[in-house]
Amino acid sequence: MAIDFKKKPGIVAYLTAGDPDLATTRDIALAAIDNGADVIELGVPFSDPLADGPVIQRASQRAVAKGTRLTDVLGLAKELRAARPSCGLVLFSYLNPVIRLDQAKANHRETIRVAAEAEGKYIRQTGGRGNFGNAKIRVEPNATGKGYEFSNALKAGTIPEGYIQAIEEGIREAMKRGVLAGNEMVDIKVSLLNANYHVDDSNEMAFKIAGSMAFTEAARKARPILLESVVRMRTFCTAAADAGVDGVLLTDMIVEEAGEYLEAMRAHELAPIFLAAPTSPDARLKAIAAVSRGFVYAISRVGITGTQQNVAGDAAELVARLRQFTTLPIAVGFGISNAEHVKAVGEFADAAVIGSALVALIEKTPTNEAASTVGRFIAGLRT
């Protein structure tokens, strides 16, 4: 594995692959490596990058518009591995492109074959208040051509209407990223059978998560065959390993649902990297630390990517909490944009992730000057 922070703090440089074009991304990555970047994060452009701020969203839109796909990013990684064998290479992606790699849409009408029920329960304590949501659903095949259908079997007044809407929103999100990823129009009927709430401690977010959890489990039960998503995950890991990638960060892959992903990653000796947030309880940080390899990515603040004036105070506390559970290097990202930030991060963490600041620099720099400009920027981060 080539992920190694020889200098402290290490530098992880994020680039949206294909912005402004693949050839320029290659030149920029090489310039970043030659000027001190220890790890290159190649961002796979995606049409709906929910975790990213406006700078990276625009870069993804430009790259997608030019036709950049995951296969192109893997090809770029292979070129970088050959050119700079000792540099760390990490793919940064959302789950959807991974699940859809080199695969036509599956006929999911053949995979939802039986009815199945499952319950989702979300309980979390934050700031002296609880977050509670509980939902039980049934999934079953719908009539051919009917598409997705949601029905509410609860008695009127069982839970507030807003919580029912949140449950369905969670179900729809689970369909997009889970076993039905890439085919939201599958003929499937989802029925809400039961739900419970606390007057003081329930909210829409908790019911959204509960709905997602219930649907994910019910959909698994309803599919008595090997999941296409498992096959596709293995296909992706094979391709990533062949390209010389060291690790993968799937921003919307949560550790609680990562069993199949982790199995495929281990089989191909790839490092799974997860995001750890300041709001994560210790139990979740411990779970993330237990399965992470390469390094742990600590988010400096809650929210989307983007630059900020100062390194958030929560970052140092989060790193200290993570140190209880891992000896892996810890890299801090989200909002790190200059040498002052990198120096501050170096006081308590092992590496700094530079993302939006680099992408913004590339956006405003002429294409023929982008590589040299980024090289100078990277070189100045440790001064």
C-alpha distance (Angstrom), angle and dihedral (degrees) to the residues before:
residue distance angle dihedral
M1 . . .
A2 3.80 . .
I3 3.82 97.6 .
D4 3.78 101.5 115.0
F5 3.79 129.8 141.0
K6 3.79 101.5 -150.4
K7 3.80 93.7 170.9
K8 3.78 125.3 44.9
P9 2.85 121.6 -96.0
G10 3.77 96.6 28.8
I11 3.80 120.7 -147.6
V12 3.80 123.7 -128.3
A13 3.82 110.5 -171.2
Y14 3.80 118.3 -158.6
L15 3.81 119.2 -154.2
T16 3.79 128.7 177.8
A17 3.79 101.3 -129.3
G18 3.79 112.8 -126.1
D19 3.80 96.7 24.1
P20 2.94 111.3 145.8
D21 3.83 86.3 -5.2
L22 3.79 138.0 -45.7
A23 3.79 96.2 -100.0
T24 3.79 91.6 52.5
T25 3.80 91.5 46.1
R26 3.80 87.8 55.4
D27 3.81 91.8 51.4
I28 3.81 91.8 46.2
A29 3.80 92.0 50.0
L30 3.80 92.0 50.5
A31 3.81 90.9 48.7
A32 3.80 90.4 49.7
I33 3.81 91.8 50.4
D34 3.79 93.3 47.0
N35 3.80 90.6 51.1
G36 3.78 97.8 51.0
A37 3.81 111.9 -72.8
D38 3.80 109.2 142.7
V39 3.80 96.2 -168.5
I40 3.79 132.2 24.8
E41 3.78 116.2 -150.5
L42 3.78 108.6 -156.8
G43 3.79 108.1 -155.3
V44 3.79 113.5 -146.5
P45 3.81 106.2 -139.7
F46 3.78 113.4 -119.7
S47 3.79 132.1 -177.6
D48 3.82 94.8 -129.4
P49 3.84 108.9 35.3
L50 3.81 97.5 173.5
A51 3.82 96.5 172.9
D52 3.80 93.4 53.6
G53 3.77 131.1 86.3
P54 3.80 125.6 -129.0
V55 3.82 96.3 -81.2
I56 3.80 95.5 57.9
Q57 3.80 91.5 36.0
R58 3.80 89.4 59.3
A59 3.80 91.2 47.1
S60 3.81 90.9 51.1
Q61 3.79 91.2 49.1
R62 3.80 91.3 51.6
A63 3.81 92.5 48.0
V64 3.80 93.8 45.8
A65 3.81 90.1 48.8
K66 3.81 88.4 56.2
G67 3.78 90.8 53.0
T68 3.82 99.6 -106.2
R69 3.80 110.4 164.9
L70 3.78 136.6 176.9
T71 3.80 91.0 -95.5
D72 3.81 88.7 58.0
V73 3.80 91.3 50.5
L74 3.80 90.9 50.4
G75 3.79 89.1 51.4
L76 3.79 89.8 51.4
A77 3.81 90.6 49.9
K78 3.79 90.0 53.2
E79 3.81 90.6 53.3
L80 3.81 91.7 49.3
R81 3.80 92.3 48.1
A82 3.80 90.2 53.4
A83 3.80 93.0 46.1
R84 3.83 97.4 43.3
P85 3.82 108.8 21.6
S86 3.81 96.1 177.3
C87 3.79 99.5 50.9
G88 3.78 120.5 102.3
L89 3.80 115.0 -114.2
V90 3.79 122.8 -162.4
L91 3.79 128.0 177.1
F92 3.80 113.3 -140.2
S93 3.79 110.6 -162.1
Y94 3.75 147.6 141.5
L95 3.78 117.7 -111.8
N96 3.79 97.9 -111.1
P97 3.85 97.7 69.5
V98 3.81 89.4 47.5
I99 3.79 94.2 51.5
R100 3.82 91.0 47.4
L101 3.81 97.0 47.4
D102 3.80 110.7 138.4
Q103 3.78 91.4 -23.5
A104 3.76 131.1 119.4
K105 3.78 114.6 -136.9
A106 3.76 109.3 -77.5
N107 3.79 120.5 -125.2
H108 3.77 95.0 -110.9
R109 3.81 91.6 -178.5
E110 3.80 84.6 78.5
T111 3.81 93.8 50.0
I112 3.82 101.6 51.7
R113 3.76 94.0 66.4
V114 3.78 106.6 146.3
A115 3.78 139.8 30.9
A116 3.78 117.2 -100.4
E117 3.79 136.4 176.4
A118 3.79 130.9 -149.2
E119 3.78 139.7 168.1
G120 3.79 127.9 -135.4
K121 3.78 120.5 -160.2
Y122 3.80 123.9 -178.8
I123 3.79 120.2 -170.7
R124 3.77 124.7 169.0
Q125 3.80 135.7 156.5
T126 3.81 118.0 -143.4
G127 3.77 130.3 164.0
G128 3.79 94.1 -11.0
R129 3.80 92.0 -54.8
G130 3.75 129.3 98.4
N131 3.80 130.1 -128.2
F132 3.79 111.1 -151.1
G133 3.77 132.2 171.1
N134 3.80 130.2 158.7
A135 3.80 128.0 -178.8
K136 3.79 136.2 165.3
I137 3.80 119.8 -160.7
R138 3.79 141.4 175.0
V139 3.80 125.2 -142.9
E140 3.79 122.6 -161.7
P141 3.80 139.2 159.1
N142 3.79 113.8 -80.4
A143 3.79 125.0 -147.5
T144 3.79 113.2 -75.8
G145 3.77 110.9 -85.4
K146 3.81 94.2 14.5
G147 3.79 93.6 105.0
Y148 3.80 120.7 -165.6
E149 3.79 118.0 -8.5
F150 3.80 128.9 -179.6
S151 3.80 123.4 -163.2
N152 3.79 131.6 -177.4
A153 3.81 115.3 -141.4
L154 3.80 94.8 175.8
K155 3.78 122.0 117.0
A156 3.79 112.7 -107.1
G157 3.79 111.4 -85.8
T158 3.83 96.1 19.8
I159 3.80 89.6 122.7
P160 3.82 131.9 -6.3
E161 3.79 115.8 -80.1
G162 3.81 91.2 -118.7
Y163 3.81 90.0 61.5
I164 3.81 91.0 53.1
Q165 3.79 89.6 52.7
A166 3.82 89.6 48.5
I167 3.82 91.0 52.0
E168 3.80 91.3 53.0
E169 3.80 90.7 46.7
G170 3.81 89.0 54.0
I171 3.80 90.3 49.3
R172 3.80 92.0 51.7
E173 3.82 91.8 49.4
A174 3.81 90.9 48.9
M175 3.80 89.7 52.5
K176 3.80 90.9 54.8
R177 3.78 96.8 51.0
G178 3.79 104.7 26.0
V179 3.79 138.0 54.5
L180 3.81 92.3 -33.0
A181 3.80 96.1 45.6
G182 3.77 112.4 152.3
N183 3.81 97.7 18.3
E184 3.78 110.6 67.8
M185 3.83 91.0 159.6
V186 3.81 93.6 68.8
D187 3.83 114.5 138.8
I188 3.77 99.8 -104.6
K189 3.78 134.5 138.4
V190 3.79 120.0 -149.3
S191 3.81 120.3 -167.0
L192 3.80 125.9 -168.0
L193 3.80 104.4 -138.0
N194 3.79 105.2 172.6
A195 3.80 141.2 -4.9
N196 3.79 139.0 176.3
Y197 3.77 132.7 -161.7
H198 3.80 141.8 -179.9
V199 3.77 117.2 -127.4
D200 3.81 93.6 -137.3
D201 3.79 103.3 26.4
S202 3.80 106.6 41.3
N203 3.79 127.8 91.5
E204 3.78 140.1 166.3
M205 3.81 93.9 -98.7
A206 3.83 91.2 57.7
F207 3.82 91.7 50.3
K208 3.79 91.9 46.4
I209 3.81 89.7 56.0
A210 3.82 91.7 43.8
G211 3.80 90.3 52.7
S212 3.78 91.4 49.7
M213 3.81 92.3 48.8
A214 3.81 93.0 48.1
F215 3.80 93.7 48.5
T216 3.80 94.1 47.0
E217 3.79 92.0 53.3
A218 3.81 95.0 42.5
A219 3.81 92.2 48.9
R220 3.79 90.4 52.4
K221 3.80 91.2 51.9
A222 3.80 90.5 49.1
R223 3.79 92.7 58.3
P224 3.81 112.0 71.2
I225 3.81 92.2 -179.7
L226 3.79 134.3 74.5
L227 3.79 107.0 -73.1
E228 3.78 115.4 -110.6
S229 3.79 86.4 -138.7
V230 3.81 90.3 63.4
V231 3.80 91.7 52.1
R232 3.78 91.1 46.9
M233 3.80 92.3 48.7
R234 3.78 89.5 54.2
T235 3.80 89.9 47.9
F236 3.79 90.1 52.5
C237 3.80 94.2 47.9
T238 3.79 91.1 49.6
A239 3.80 90.5 51.5
A240 3.82 92.8 45.8
A241 3.79 92.6 50.3
D242 3.81 91.4 47.2
A243 3.82 88.8 52.6
G244 3.81 91.2 55.3
V245 3.80 95.9 -111.2
D246 3.81 115.0 161.3
G247 3.78 101.2 -161.9
V248 3.78 145.8 0.6
L249 3.79 132.0 -140.6
L250 3.81 114.4 -165.9
T251 3.77 102.9 -171.3
D252 3.82 95.7 -156.9
M253 3.81 96.3 41.3
I254 3.79 107.3 103.9
V255 3.76 120.2 -156.3
E256 3.80 92.2 -124.4
E257 3.84 91.2 64.2
A258 3.80 99.4 33.9
G259 3.81 102.2 98.1
E260 3.81 98.0 112.7
Y261 3.79 91.8 39.4
L262 3.81 92.7 51.7
E263 3.78 91.9 47.9
A264 3.81 91.1 53.9
M265 3.80 92.1 44.8
R266 3.81 92.8 51.5
A267 3.80 91.6 48.4
H268 3.81 89.5 57.6
E269 3.83 96.6 38.8
L270 3.80 92.8 -117.4
A271 3.79 122.7 149.9
P272 3.82 114.8 -119.0
I273 3.80 110.8 -147.0
F274 3.79 121.8 -165.1
L275 3.78 134.2 -168.0
A276 3.81 115.6 -115.0
A277 3.79 115.8 -161.7
P278 3.82 131.5 -158.6
T279 3.81 88.7 -118.5
S280 3.83 93.6 55.8
P281 3.82 113.5 112.1
D282 3.79 117.7 -124.6
A283 3.81 92.0 -104.2
R284 3.79 90.2 60.0
L285 3.81 93.3 44.8
K286 3.80 88.7 52.4
A287 3.81 90.8 51.1
I288 3.81 91.3 49.4
A289 3.79 92.1 48.0
A290 3.80 91.9 49.2
V291 3.80 94.8 59.4
S292 3.82 101.9 30.3
R293 3.77 121.7 105.1
G294 3.81 131.1 -174.5
F295 3.80 95.1 19.6
V296 3.79 141.6 -26.8
Y297 3.79 116.8 -111.5
A298 3.81 110.1 -138.0
I299 3.80 115.3 -163.1
S300 3.80 110.0 -136.9
R301 3.80 92.3 -148.6
V302 3.78 142.8 3.6
G303 3.81 115.1 -91.8
I304 3.79 138.8 39.2
T305 3.79 130.4 -27.4
G306 3.79 119.4 -83.2
T307 3.78 143.5 113.8
Q308 3.81 123.9 -74.4
Q309 3.80 138.4 -174.0
N310 3.81 97.9 -115.1
V311 3.78 138.2 13.6
A312 3.80 107.0 -94.6
G313 3.78 114.8 -108.3
D314 3.80 90.2 -131.0
A315 3.82 89.8 68.7
A316 3.82 96.8 71.8
E317 3.78 91.5 46.0
L318 3.81 91.3 49.3
V319 3.80 92.3 50.6
A320 3.82 90.5 49.8
R321 3.80 89.9 52.1
L322 3.80 91.7 49.2
R323 3.82 91.3 50.7
Q324 3.81 87.6 67.7
F325 3.78 90.3 66.2
T326 3.81 108.3 32.1
T327 3.77 145.2 34.3
L328 3.81 91.4 -158.9
P329 3.79 118.2 115.5
I330 3.80 112.8 -91.3
A331 3.79 119.7 -141.7
V332 3.80 121.0 -163.3
G333 3.79 120.2 -146.7
F334 3.82 144.9 161.0
G335 3.78 110.2 81.5
I336 3.82 101.5 15.7
S337 3.79 104.8 135.5
N338 3.82 114.3 147.4
A339 3.81 146.4 28.2
E340 3.80 92.0 -90.3
H341 3.79 90.6 56.7
V342 3.80 92.1 46.7
K343 3.81 90.8 51.4
A344 3.80 90.7 49.2
V345 3.80 91.7 49.9
G346 3.79 90.2 48.8
E347 3.80 89.6 63.1
F348 3.81 91.7 69.5
A349 3.83 110.3 7.5
D350 3.81 137.9 52.6
A351 3.79 100.5 -125.2
A352 3.79 144.3 8.0
V353 3.80 124.6 -134.4
I354 3.81 114.5 -142.1
G355 3.79 112.0 -163.5
S356 3.79 124.0 134.5
A357 3.80 93.1 33.8
L358 3.82 90.6 57.0
V359 3.78 94.2 44.2
A360 3.81 90.8 48.8
L361 3.81 90.0 50.0
I362 3.80 90.6 51.7
E363 3.81 90.7 47.4
K364 3.80 93.8 57.9
T365 3.82 98.0 37.8
P366 3.81 123.7 86.9
T367 3.79 110.0 -105.0
N368 3.81 94.7 -117.6
E369 3.83 90.1 54.6
A370 3.81 98.8 41.6
A371 3.81 98.7 94.4
S372 3.80 96.2 48.9
T373 3.81 91.9 43.0
V374 3.80 92.5 51.9
G375 3.80 90.7 45.6
R376 3.81 91.2 56.4
F377 3.79 91.1 45.7
I378 3.82 92.8 52.5
A379 3.80 91.7 45.7
G380 3.80 90.0 54.9
L381 3.80 95.9 52.9
R382 3.79 95.1 83.1
T383 3.82 97.2 42.9
